Every structure is written in structure tokens, then in C-alpha cells.
Amino acid sequence: GRLTLEATVLREDEARHLGATAGEAAFLLEHHFTGFDDRPLSWGVFVCRADLLRFETTVGFEAPA
């Protein structure tokens, strides 16, 4: 499958649903999932307020405890 993350701004209808103001920063996440035979299984889009979504990762090697 594939998951993409894109910076965007909220449209009027999105802002209304999310309790925000149109034009505020947001993230758009889109997913495309396929089966082992490459047949489509799922597609969807999520719009998230930028002030409420946080991503974190660790870069480099981390020895197991």
C-alpha cells in the first residue's frame, strides 16, 4: 500500500467539521491499499488540523534494551 502526507489548508466545509477557521494549516493523509495480487482494497483521505497532529520518529540505530 501507499500512504501520502501533504500540507494543505482547510476549506470552508472541512473547517466547519473540525471546529477551525477556513485557511488554517492542515495535513491531508491519503491511503491506497492493495492485496497481494495488486487488486485495490481500500482508498481514503483524512484531513487533520495541523495544530492537533504530531509525528515523531527516531533516526539512527537504537540498541535493544
Predicted model as a PDB file, atoms N, CA, C, CB and O in Angstrom, pLDDT in the B-factor column:
MODEL        1                                                                  
ATOM      1  N   GLY A   1       0.817  -1.184   0.000  1.00 89.00           N  
ATOM      2  CA  GLY A   1       0.000   0.000   0.000  1.00 89.00           C  
ATOM      3  C   GLY A   1       0.865   1.254   0.000  1.00 89.00           C  
ATOM      4  O   GLY A   1       2.094   1.193   0.036  1.00 89.00           O  
ATOM      5  N   ARG A   2       0.199   2.361  -0.041  1.00 92.00           N  
ATOM      6  CA  ARG A   2       0.889   3.649  -0.067  1.00 92.00           C  
ATOM      7  C   ARG A   2       0.138   4.626   0.812  1.00 92.00           C  
ATOM      8  CB  ARG A   2       1.012   4.195  -1.515  1.00 92.00           C  
ATOM      9  O   ARG A   2      -1.091   4.686   0.779  1.00 92.00           O  
ATOM     10  N   LEU A   3       0.876   5.390   1.596  1.00 92.00           N  
ATOM     11  CA  LEU A   3       0.316   6.437   2.444  1.00 92.00           C  
ATOM     12  C   LEU A   3       1.073   7.714   2.133  1.00 92.00           C  
ATOM     13  CB  LEU A   3       0.410   6.068   3.971  1.00 92.00           C  
ATOM     14  O   LEU A   3       2.301   7.740   2.207  1.00 92.00           O  
ATOM     15  N   THR A   4       0.353   8.775   1.786  1.00 95.00           N  
ATOM     16  CA  THR A   4       0.994  10.044   1.481  1.00 95.00           C  
ATOM     17  C   THR A   4       0.508  11.102   2.459  1.00 95.00           C  
ATOM     18  CB  THR A   4       0.708  10.472   0.025  1.00 95.00           C  
ATOM     19  O   THR A   4      -0.634  11.071   2.917  1.00 95.00           O  
ATOM     20  N   LEU A   5       1.390  12.032   2.768  1.00 94.00           N  
ATOM     21  CA  LEU A   5       1.102  13.144   3.667  1.00 94.00           C  
ATOM     22  C   LEU A   5       1.405  14.425   2.917  1.00 94.00           C  
ATOM     23  CB  LEU A   5       1.932  13.051   4.994  1.00 94.00           C  
ATOM     24  O   LEU A   5       2.481  14.576   2.338  1.00 94.00           O  
ATOM     25  N   GLU A   6       0.449  15.350   2.928  1.00 96.00           N  
ATOM     26  CA  GLU A   6       0.594  16.589   2.174  1.00 96.00           C  
ATOM     27  C   GLU A   6       0.137  17.764   3.032  1.00 96.00           C  
ATOM     28  CB  GLU A   6      -0.212  16.530   0.852  1.00 96.00           C  
ATOM     29  O   GLU A   6      -0.889  17.683   3.708  1.00 96.00           O  
ATOM     30  N   ALA A   7       0.894  18.848   3.004  1.00 96.00           N  
ATOM     31  CA  ALA A   7       0.480  20.070   3.690  1.00 96.00           C  
ATOM     32  C   ALA A   7      -0.612  20.741   2.863  1.00 96.00           C  
ATOM     33  CB  ALA A   7       1.693  21.037   3.911  1.00 96.00           C  
ATOM     34  O   ALA A   7      -0.546  20.761   1.634  1.00 96.00           O  
ATOM     35  N   THR A   8      -1.613  21.289   3.542  1.00 97.00           N  
ATOM     36  CA  THR A   8      -2.717  21.957   2.864  1.00 97.00           C  
ATOM     37  C   THR A   8      -3.315  22.996   3.808  1.00 97.00           C  
ATOM     38  CB  THR A   8      -3.799  20.932   2.405  1.00 97.00           C  
ATOM     39  O   THR A   8      -2.782  23.232   4.892  1.00 97.00           O  
ATOM     40  N   VAL A   9      -4.394  23.602   3.407  1.00 98.00           N  
ATOM     41  CA  VAL A   9      -5.166  24.495   4.269  1.00 98.00           C  
ATOM     42  C   VAL A   9      -6.608  24.014   4.264  1.00 98.00           C  
ATOM     43  CB  VAL A   9      -5.063  25.990   3.794  1.00 98.00           C  
ATOM     44  O   VAL A   9      -7.066  23.388   3.308  1.00 98.00           O  
ATOM     45  N   LEU A  10      -7.315  24.314   5.343  1.00 97.00           N  
ATOM     46  CA  LEU A  10      -8.694  23.859   5.470  1.00 97.00           C  
ATOM     47  C   LEU A  10      -9.630  24.639   4.557  1.00 97.00           C  
ATOM     48  CB  LEU A  10      -9.155  23.981   6.912  1.00 97.00           C  
ATOM     49  O   LEU A  10      -9.559  25.865   4.467  1.00 97.00           O  
ATOM     50  N   ARG A  11     -10.505  23.907   3.884  1.00 97.00           N  
ATOM     51  CA  ARG A  11     -11.589  24.525   3.118  1.00 97.00           C  
ATOM     52  C   ARG A  11     -12.735  24.842   4.082  1.00 97.00           C  
ATOM     53  CB  ARG A  11     -12.074  23.583   1.950  1.00 97.00           C  
ATOM     54  O   ARG A  11     -12.725  24.396   5.229  1.00 97.00           O  
ATOM     55  N   GLU A  12     -13.705  25.601   3.622  1.00 97.00           N  
ATOM     56  CA  GLU A  12     -14.834  26.008   4.478  1.00 97.00           C  
ATOM     57  C   GLU A  12     -15.519  24.815   5.138  1.00 97.00           C  
ATOM     58  CB  GLU A  12     -15.855  26.791   3.659  1.00 97.00           C  
ATOM     59  O   GLU A  12     -15.709  24.805   6.355  1.00 97.00           O  
ATOM     60  N   ASP A  13     -15.893  23.810   4.345  1.00 97.00           N  
ATOM     61  CA  ASP A  13     -16.617  22.666   4.894  1.00 97.00           C  
ATOM     62  C   ASP A  13     -15.756  21.863   5.866  1.00 97.00           C  
ATOM     63  CB  ASP A  13     -17.103  21.764   3.768  1.00 97.00           C  
ATOM     64  O   ASP A  13     -16.254  21.396   6.891  1.00 97.00           O  
ATOM     65  N   GLU A  14     -14.479  21.699   5.558  1.00 96.00           N  
ATOM     66  CA  GLU A  14     -13.571  20.969   6.455  1.00 96.00           C  
ATOM     67  C   GLU A  14     -13.411  21.719   7.772  1.00 96.00           C  
ATOM     68  CB  GLU A  14     -12.191  20.762   5.787  1.00 96.00           C  
ATOM     69  O   GLU A  14     -13.464  21.121   8.846  1.00 96.00           O  
ATOM     70  N   ALA A  15     -13.216  23.018   7.682  1.00 97.00           N  
ATOM     71  CA  ALA A  15     -13.049  23.837   8.887  1.00 97.00           C  
ATOM     72  C   ALA A  15     -14.287  23.753   9.773  1.00 97.00           C  
ATOM     73  CB  ALA A  15     -12.767  25.304   8.510  1.00 97.00           C  
ATOM     74  O   ALA A  15     -14.168  23.642  10.994  1.00 97.00           O  
ATOM     75  N   ARG A  16     -15.455  23.803   9.180  1.00 97.00           N  
ATOM     76  CA  ARG A  16     -16.702  23.721   9.946  1.00 97.00           C  
ATOM     77  C   ARG A  16     -16.775  22.406  10.712  1.00 97.00           C  
ATOM     78  CB  ARG A  16     -17.922  23.862   9.015  1.00 97.00           C  
ATOM     79  O   ARG A  16     -17.139  22.396  11.888  1.00 97.00           O  
ATOM     80  N   HIS A  17     -16.435  21.300  10.062  1.00 96.00           N  
ATOM     81  CA  HIS A  17     -16.479  19.978  10.711  1.00 96.00           C  
ATOM     82  C   HIS A  17     -15.429  19.843  11.804  1.00 96.00           C  
ATOM     83  CB  HIS A  17     -16.282  18.874   9.677  1.00 96.00           C  
ATOM     84  O   HIS A  17     -15.640  19.129  12.784  1.00 96.00           O  
ATOM     85  N   LEU A  18     -14.300  20.524  11.642  1.00 96.00           N  
ATOM     86  CA  LEU A  18     -13.185  20.379  12.583  1.00 96.00           C  
ATOM     87  C   LEU A  18     -13.130  21.485  13.631  1.00 96.00           C  
ATOM     88  CB  LEU A  18     -11.887  20.348  11.829  1.00 96.00           C  
ATOM     89  O   LEU A  18     -12.202  21.524  14.438  1.00 96.00           O  
ATOM     90  N   GLY A  19     -14.106  22.378  13.627  1.00 96.00           N  
ATOM     91  CA  GLY A  19     -14.130  23.453  14.616  1.00 96.00           C  
ATOM     92  C   GLY A  19     -12.959  24.403  14.457  1.00 96.00           C  
ATOM     93  O   GLY A  19     -12.360  24.834  15.442  1.00 96.00           O  
ATOM     94  N   ALA A  20     -12.637  24.725  13.222  1.00 97.00           N  
ATOM     95  CA  ALA A  20     -11.486  25.588  12.927  1.00 97.00           C  
ATOM     96  C   ALA A  20     -11.935  26.675  11.952  1.00 97.00           C  
ATOM     97  CB  ALA A  20     -10.286  24.760  12.332  1.00 97.00           C  
ATOM     98  O   ALA A  20     -13.123  26.811  11.659  1.00 97.00           O  
ATOM     99  N   THR A  21     -10.977  27.435  11.462  1.00 97.00           N  
ATOM    100  CA  THR A  21     -11.241  28.509  10.521  1.00 97.00           C  
ATOM    101  C   THR A  21     -10.702  28.134   9.146  1.00 97.00           C  
ATOM    102  CB  THR A  21     -10.618  29.828  11.010  1.00 97.00           C  
ATOM    103  O   THR A  21      -9.602  27.594   9.027  1.00 97.00           O  
ATOM    104  N   ALA A  22     -11.481  28.426   8.114  1.00 97.00           N  
ATOM    105  CA  ALA A  22     -11.023  28.155   6.749  1.00 97.00           C  
ATOM    106  C   ALA A  22      -9.702  28.869   6.511  1.00 97.00           C  
ATOM    107  CB  ALA A  22     -12.083  28.603   5.704  1.00 97.00           C  
ATOM    108  O   ALA A  22      -9.516  30.011   6.932  1.00 97.00           O  
ATOM    109  N   GLY A  23      -8.787  28.189   5.833  1.00 97.00           N  
ATOM    110  CA  GLY A  23      -7.481  28.753   5.549  1.00 97.00           C  
ATOM    111  C   GLY A  23      -6.410  28.372   6.554  1.00 97.00           C  
ATOM    112  O   GLY A  23      -5.226  28.612   6.317  1.00 97.00           O  
ATOM    113  N   GLU A  24      -6.811  27.774   7.687  1.00 97.00           N  
ATOM    114  CA  GLU A  24      -5.815  27.325   8.673  1.00 97.00           C  
ATOM    115  C   GLU A  24      -5.020  26.154   8.104  1.00 97.00           C  
ATOM    116  CB  GLU A  24      -6.501  26.915  10.013  1.00 97.00           C  
ATOM    117  O   GLU A  24      -5.500  25.417   7.243  1.00 97.00           O  
ATOM    118  N   ALA A  25      -3.799  26.000   8.602  1.00 97.00           N  
ATOM    119  CA  ALA A  25      -2.922  24.912   8.167  1.00 97.00           C  
ATOM    120  C   ALA A  25      -3.521  23.557   8.535  1.00 97.00           C  
ATOM    121  CB  ALA A  25      -1.522  25.063   8.793  1.00 97.00           C  
ATOM    122  O   ALA A  25      -4.153  23.393   9.579  1.00 97.00           O  
ATOM    123  N   ALA A  26      -3.300  22.592   7.643  1.00 97.00           N  
ATOM    124  CA  ALA A  26      -3.812  21.244   7.862  1.00 97.00           C  
ATOM    125  C   ALA A  26      -2.906  20.241   7.156  1.00 97.00           C  
ATOM    126  CB  ALA A  26      -5.275  21.115   7.357  1.00 97.00           C  
ATOM    127  O   ALA A  26      -2.046  20.608   6.356  1.00 97.00           O  
ATOM    128  N   PHE A  27      -3.123  18.966   7.473  1.00 97.00           N  
ATOM    129  CA  PHE A  27      -2.450  17.869   6.784  1.00 97.00           C  
ATOM    130  C   PHE A  27      -3.505  17.027   6.093  1.00 97.00           C  
ATOM    131  CB  PHE A  27      -1.601  17.007   7.770  1.00 97.00           C  
ATOM    132  O   PHE A  27      -4.584  16.793   6.637  1.00 97.00           O  
ATOM    133  N   LEU A  28      -3.190  16.579   4.903  1.00 96.00           N  
ATOM    134  CA  LEU A  28      -4.045  15.670   4.170  1.00 96.00           C  
ATOM    135  C   LEU A  28      -3.309  14.344   4.063  1.00 96.00           C  
ATOM    136  CB  LEU A  28      -4.419  16.238   2.760  1.00 96.00           C  
ATOM    137  O   LEU A  28      -2.227  14.275   3.481  1.00 96.00           O  
ATOM    138  N   LEU A  29      -3.889  13.298   4.620  1.00 95.00           N  
ATOM    139  CA  LEU A  29      -3.322  11.949   4.527  1.00 95.00           C  
ATOM    140  C   LEU A  29      -4.195  11.139   3.588  1.00 95.00           C  
ATOM    141  CB  LEU A  29      -3.221  11.263   5.936  1.00 95.00           C  
ATOM    142  O   LEU A  29      -5.414  11.087   3.750  1.00 95.00           O  
ATOM    143  N   GLU A  30      -3.574  10.512   2.614  1.00 95.00           N  
ATOM    144  CA  GLU A  30      -4.304   9.690   1.656  1.00 95.00           C  
ATOM    145  C   GLU A  30      -3.694   8.295   1.652  1.00 95.00           C  
ATOM    146  CB  GLU A  30      -4.272  10.319   0.229  1.00 95.00           C  
ATOM    147  O   GLU A  30      -2.473   8.144   1.614  1.00 95.00           O  
ATOM    148  N   HIS A  31      -4.549   7.278   1.691  1.00 94.00           N  
ATOM    149  CA  HIS A  31      -4.020   5.912   1.646  1.00 94.00           C  
ATOM    150  C   HIS A  31      -4.616   5.142   0.470  1.00 94.00           C  
ATOM    151  CB  HIS A  31      -4.314   5.176   2.967  1.00 94.00           C  
ATOM    152  O   HIS A  31      -5.779   5.311   0.102  1.00 94.00           O  
ATOM    153  N   HIS A  32      -3.769   4.291  -0.101  1.00 94.00           N  
ATOM    154  CA  HIS A  32      -4.151   3.344  -1.151  1.00 94.00           C  
ATOM    155  C   HIS A  32      -3.610   1.988  -0.712  1.00 94.00           C  
ATOM    156  CB  HIS A  32      -3.589   3.772  -2.585  1.00 94.00           C  
ATOM    157  O   HIS A  32      -2.395   1.805  -0.636  1.00 94.00           O  
ATOM    158  N   PHE A  33      -4.483   1.047  -0.424  1.00 94.00           N  
ATOM    159  CA  PHE A  33      -4.047  -0.281  -0.018  1.00 94.00           C  
ATOM    160  C   PHE A  33      -4.459  -1.291  -1.075  1.00 94.00           C  
ATOM    161  CB  PHE A  33      -4.633  -0.660   1.360  1.00 94.00           C  
ATOM    162  O   PHE A  33      -5.569  -1.232  -1.603  1.00 94.00           O  
ATOM    163  N   THR A  34      -3.558  -2.221  -1.383  1.00 93.00           N  
ATOM    164  CA  THR A  34      -3.831  -3.278  -2.341  1.00 93.00           C  
ATOM    165  C   THR A  34      -3.547  -4.633  -1.710  1.00 93.00           C  
ATOM    166  CB  THR A  34      -2.993  -3.088  -3.618  1.00 93.00           C  
ATOM    167  O   THR A  34      -2.794  -4.736  -0.742  1.00 93.00           O  
ATOM    168  N   GLY A  35      -4.155  -5.660  -2.266  1.00 93.00           N  
ATOM    169  CA  GLY A  35      -3.914  -7.021  -1.811  1.00 93.00           C  
ATOM    170  C   GLY A  35      -2.615  -7.556  -2.390  1.00 93.00           C  
ATOM    171  O   GLY A  35      -1.927  -6.867  -3.143  1.00 93.00           O  
ATOM    172  N   PHE A  36      -2.289  -8.788  -2.033  1.00 93.00           N  
ATOM    173  CA  PHE A  36      -1.066  -9.411  -2.540  1.00 93.00           C  
ATOM    174  C   PHE A  36      -1.108  -9.582  -4.054  1.00 93.00           C  
ATOM    175  CB  PHE A  36      -0.847 -10.764  -1.872  1.00 93.00           C  
ATOM    176  O   PHE A  36      -0.066  -9.701  -4.698  1.00 93.00           O  
ATOM    177  N   ASP A  37      -2.321  -9.593  -4.627  1.00 93.00           N  
ATOM    178  CA  ASP A  37      -2.472  -9.722  -6.077  1.00 93.00           C  
ATOM    179  C   ASP A  37      -2.571  -8.353  -6.762  1.00 93.00           C  
ATOM    180  CB  ASP A  37      -3.713 -10.559  -6.402  1.00 93.00           C  
ATOM    181  O   ASP A  37      -2.936  -8.269  -7.935  1.00 93.00           O  
ATOM    182  N   ASP A  38      -2.244  -7.284  -6.028  1.00 91.00           N  
ATOM    183  CA  ASP A  38      -2.274  -5.906  -6.527  1.00 91.00           C  
ATOM    184  C   ASP A  38      -3.679  -5.389  -6.838  1.00 91.00           C  
ATOM    185  CB  ASP A  38      -1.432  -5.806  -7.763  1.00 91.00           C  
ATOM    186  O   ASP A  38      -3.815  -4.348  -7.480  1.00 91.00           O  
ATOM    187  N   ARG A  39      -4.710  -6.079  -6.405  1.00 94.00           N  
ATOM    188  CA  ARG A  39      -6.073  -5.574  -6.573  1.00 94.00           C  
ATOM    189  C   ARG A  39      -6.363  -4.557  -5.473  1.00 94.00           C  
ATOM    190  CB  ARG A  39      -7.114  -6.739  -6.541  1.00 94.00           C  
ATOM    191  O   ARG A  39      -6.000  -4.779  -4.318  1.00 94.00           O  
ATOM    192  N   PRO A  40      -7.013  -3.444  -5.816  1.00 94.00           N  
ATOM    193  CA  PRO A  40      -7.314  -2.412  -4.819  1.00 94.00           C  
ATOM    194  C   PRO A  40      -8.194  -2.948  -3.689  1.00 94.00           C  
ATOM    195  CB  PRO A  40      -7.999  -1.223  -5.486  1.00 94.00           C  
ATOM    196  O   PRO A  40      -9.170  -3.657  -3.934  1.00 94.00           O  
ATOM    197  N   LEU A  41      -7.837  -2.601  -2.451  1.00 95.00           N  
ATOM    198  CA  LEU A  41      -8.621  -2.997  -1.285  1.00 95.00           C  
ATOM    199  C   LEU A  41      -9.282  -1.801  -0.608  1.00 95.00           C  
ATOM    200  CB  LEU A  41      -7.739  -3.727  -0.290  1.00 95.00           C  
ATOM    201  O   LEU A  41     -10.425  -1.881  -0.157  1.00 95.00           O  
ATOM    202  N   SER A  42      -8.548  -0.694  -0.544  1.00 96.00           N  
ATOM    203  CA  SER A  42      -9.053   0.443   0.222  1.00 96.00           C  
ATOM    204  C   SER A  42      -8.400   1.724  -0.263  1.00 96.00           C  
ATOM    205  CB  SER A  42      -8.801   0.248   1.730  1.00 96.00           C  
ATOM    206  O   SER A  42      -7.236   1.735  -0.666  1.00 96.00           O  
ATOM    207  N   TRP A  43      -9.166   2.796  -0.218  1.00 95.00           N  
ATOM    208  CA  TRP A  43      -8.663   4.126  -0.518  1.00 95.00           C  
ATOM    209  C   TRP A  43      -9.378   5.083   0.418  1.00 95.00           C  
ATOM    210  CB  TRP A  43      -8.883   4.514  -2.029  1.00 95.00           C  
ATOM    211  O   TRP A  43     -10.565   4.910   0.692  1.00 95.00           O  
ATOM    212  N   GLY A  44      -8.675   6.085   0.907  1.00 96.00           N  
ATOM    213  CA  GLY A  44      -9.321   7.063   1.765  1.00 96.00           C  
ATOM    214  C   GLY A  44      -8.465   8.295   1.952  1.00 96.00           C  
ATOM    215  O   GLY A  44      -7.257   8.289   1.713  1.00 96.00           O  
ATOM    216  N   VAL A  45      -9.129   9.353   2.387  1.00 95.00           N  
ATOM    217  CA  VAL A  45      -8.476  10.632   2.639  1.00 95.00           C  
ATOM    218  C   VAL A  45      -8.885  11.115   4.030  1.00 95.00           C  
ATOM    219  CB  VAL A  45      -8.848  11.687   1.541  1.00 95.00           C  
ATOM    220  O   VAL A  45     -10.059  11.061   4.397  1.00 95.00           O  
ATOM    221  N   PHE A  46      -7.917  11.580   4.785  1.00 95.00           N  
ATOM    222  CA  PHE A  46      -8.157  12.162   6.089  1.00 95.00           C  
ATOM    223  C   PHE A  46      -7.589  13.576   6.087  1.00 95.00           C  
ATOM    224  CB  PHE A  46      -7.525  11.297   7.222  1.00 95.00           C  
ATOM    225  O   PHE A  46      -6.464  13.797   5.639  1.00 95.00           O  
ATOM    226  N   VAL A  47      -8.364  14.531   6.587  1.00 96.00           N  
ATOM    227  CA  VAL A  47      -7.890  15.906   6.733  1.00 96.00           C  
ATOM    228  C   VAL A  47      -7.786  16.173   8.224  1.00 96.00           C  
ATOM    229  CB  VAL A  47      -8.849  16.946   6.019  1.00 96.00           C  
ATOM    230  O   VAL A  47      -8.760  16.016   8.962  1.00 96.00           O  
ATOM    231  N   CYS A  48      -6.594  16.579   8.667  1.00 96.00           N  
ATOM    232  CA  CYS A  48      -6.326  16.774  10.093  1.00 96.00           C  
ATOM    233  C   CYS A  48      -5.829  18.192  10.344  1.00 96.00           C  
ATOM    234  CB  CYS A  48      -5.293  15.744  10.601  1.00 96.00           C  
ATOM    235  O   CYS A  48      -5.024  18.722   9.578  1.00 96.00           O  
ATOM    236  N   ARG A  49      -6.312  18.798  11.417  1.00 96.00           N  
ATOM    237  CA  ARG A  49      -5.807  20.113  11.797  1.00 96.00           C  
ATOM    238  C   ARG A  49      -4.326  20.015  12.126  1.00 96.00           C  
ATOM    239  CB  ARG A  49      -6.595  20.682  12.998  1.00 96.00           C  
ATOM    240  O   ARG A  49      -3.904  19.113  12.850  1.00 96.00           O  
ATOM    241  N   ALA A  50      -3.541  20.936  11.598  1.00 95.00           N  
ATOM    242  CA  ALA A  50      -2.090  20.896  11.805  1.00 95.00           C  
ATOM    243  C   ALA A  50      -1.714  21.122  13.264  1.00 95.00           C  
ATOM    244  CB  ALA A  50      -1.406  21.939  10.932  1.00 95.00           C  
ATOM    245  O   ALA A  50      -0.693  20.610  13.722  1.00 95.00           O  
ATOM    246  N   ASP A  51      -2.522  21.881  14.000  1.00 94.00           N  
ATOM    247  CA  ASP A  51      -2.195  22.152  15.400  1.00 94.00           C  
ATOM    248  C   ASP A  51      -2.518  20.979  16.318  1.00 94.00           C  
ATOM    249  CB  ASP A  51      -2.937  23.379  15.872  1.00 94.00           C  
ATOM    250  O   ASP A  51      -2.156  21.004  17.494  1.00 94.00           O  
ATOM    251  N   LEU A  52      -3.196  19.947  15.801  1.00 93.00           N  
ATOM    252  CA  LEU A  52      -3.571  18.798  16.623  1.00 93.00           C  
ATOM    253  C   LEU A  52      -2.929  17.488  16.174  1.00 93.00           C  
ATOM    254  CB  LEU A  52      -5.059  18.645  16.617  1.00 93.00           C  
ATOM    255  O   LEU A  52      -3.173  16.445  16.781  1.00 93.00           O  
ATOM    256  N   LEU A  53      -2.120  17.526  15.128  1.00 89.00           N  
ATOM    257  CA  LEU A  53      -1.481  16.317  14.614  1.00 89.00           C  
ATOM    258  C   LEU A  53       0.021  16.442  14.757  1.00 89.00           C  
ATOM    259  CB  LEU A  53      -1.868  16.067  13.140  1.00 89.00           C  
ATOM    260  O   LEU A  53       0.612  17.437  14.336  1.00 89.00           O  
ATOM    261  N   ARG A  54       0.641  15.432  15.350  1.00 88.00           N  
ATOM    262  CA  ARG A  54       2.085  15.459  15.585  1.00 88.00           C  
ATOM    263  C   ARG A  54       2.683  14.124  15.178  1.00 88.00           C  
ATOM    264  CB  ARG A  54       2.405  15.772  17.072  1.00 88.00           C  
ATOM    265  O   ARG A  54       2.139  13.066  15.497  1.00 88.00           O  
ATOM    266  N   PHE A  55       3.799  14.176  14.477  1.00 84.00           N  
ATOM    267  CA  PHE A  55       4.534  12.975  14.102  1.00 84.00           C  
ATOM    268  C   PHE A  55       5.889  13.013  14.787  1.00 84.00           C  
ATOM    269  CB  PHE A  55       4.690  12.862  12.555  1.00 84.00           C  
ATOM    270  O   PHE A  55       6.482  14.077  14.967  1.00 84.00           O  
ATOM    271  N   GLU A  56       6.369  11.835  15.164  1.00 86.00           N  
ATOM    272  CA  GLU A  56       7.677  11.739  15.792  1.00 86.00           C  
ATOM    273  C   GLU A  56       8.349  10.468  15.301  1.00 86.00           C  
ATOM    274  CB  GLU A  56       7.565  11.750  17.344  1.00 86.00           C  
ATOM    275  O   GLU A  56       7.695   9.443  15.109  1.00 86.00           O  
ATOM    276  N   THR A  57       9.655  10.541  15.099  1.00 83.00           N  
ATOM    277  CA  THR A  57      10.410   9.366  14.672  1.00 83.00           C  
ATOM    278  C   THR A  57      11.781   9.389  15.325  1.00 83.00           C  
ATOM    279  CB  THR A  57      10.539   9.315  13.127  1.00 83.00           C  
ATOM    280  O   THR A  57      12.226  10.414  15.842  1.00 83.00           O  
ATOM    281  N   THR A  58      12.435   8.252  15.293  1.00 83.00           N  
ATOM    282  CA  THR A  58      13.806   8.145  15.779  1.00 83.00           C  
ATOM    283  C   THR A  58      14.694   7.887  14.576  1.00 83.00           C  
ATOM    284  CB  THR A  58      13.956   7.010  16.858  1.00 83.00           C  
ATOM    285  O   THR A  58      14.402   7.019  13.752  1.00 83.00           O  
ATOM    286  N   VAL A  59      15.775   8.639  14.478  1.00 87.00           N  
ATOM    287  CA  VAL A  59      16.708   8.489  13.367  1.00 87.00           C  
ATOM    288  C   VAL A  59      17.992   7.879  13.921  1.00 87.00           C  
ATOM    289  CB  VAL A  59      16.988   9.866  12.658  1.00 87.00           C  
ATOM    290  O   VAL A  59      18.517   8.328  14.939  1.00 87.00           O  
ATOM    291  N   GLY A  60      18.489   6.852  13.238  1.00 87.00           N  
ATOM    292  CA  GLY A  60      19.710   6.190  13.676  1.00 87.00           C  
ATOM    293  C   GLY A  60      19.429   4.873  14.356  1.00 87.00           C  
ATOM    294  O   GLY A  60      18.278   4.462  14.498  1.00 87.00           O  
ATOM    295  N   PHE A  61      20.480   4.225  14.769  1.00 82.00           N  
ATOM    296  CA  PHE A  61      20.391   2.921  15.403  1.00 82.00           C  
ATOM    297  C   PHE A  61      20.143   3.066  16.897  1.00 82.00           C  
ATOM    298  CB  PHE A  61      21.662   2.117  15.151  1.00 82.00           C  
ATOM    299  O   PHE A  61      20.780   3.879  17.566  1.00 82.00           O  
ATOM    300  N   GLU A  62      19.232   2.287  17.401  1.00 78.00           N  
ATOM    301  CA  GLU A  62      18.958   2.279  18.841  1.00 78.00           C  
ATOM    302  C   GLU A  62      19.075   0.835  19.326  1.00 78.00           C  
ATOM    303  CB  GLU A  62      17.530   2.879  19.165  1.00 78.00           C  
ATOM    304  O   GLU A  62      18.293  -0.025  18.920  1.00 78.00           O  
ATOM    305  N   ALA A  63      20.045   0.571  20.188  1.00 82.00           N  
ATOM    306  CA  ALA A  63      20.277  -0.788  20.687  1.00 82.00           C  
ATOM    307  C   ALA A  63      19.092  -1.254  21.528  1.00 82.00           C  
ATOM    308  CB  ALA A  63      21.580  -0.851  21.518  1.00 82.00           C  
ATOM    309  O   ALA A  63      18.535  -0.470  22.297  1.00 82.00           O  
ATOM    310  N   PRO A  64      18.700  -2.528  21.388  1.00 81.00           N  
ATOM    311  CA  PRO A  64      17.599  -3.048  22.200  1.00 81.00           C  
ATOM    312  C   PRO A  64      17.959  -3.038  23.677  1.00 81.00           C  
ATOM    313  CB  PRO A  64      17.232  -4.466  21.760  1.00 81.00           C  
ATOM    314  O   PRO A  64      19.125  -3.185  24.043  1.00 81.00           O  
ATOM    315  N   ALA A  65      16.963  -2.866  24.511  1.00 78.00           N  
ATOM    316  CA  ALA A  65      17.186  -2.813  25.963  1.00 78.00           C  
ATOM    317  C   ALA A  65      17.481  -4.176  26.528  1.00 78.00           C  
ATOM    318  CB  ALA A  65      15.983  -2.223  26.669  1.00 78.00           C  
ATOM    319  O   ALA A  65      17.693  -4.312  27.733  1.00 78.00           O  
TER     320      ALA A  65                                                      
ENDMDL                                                                          
END                                                                             
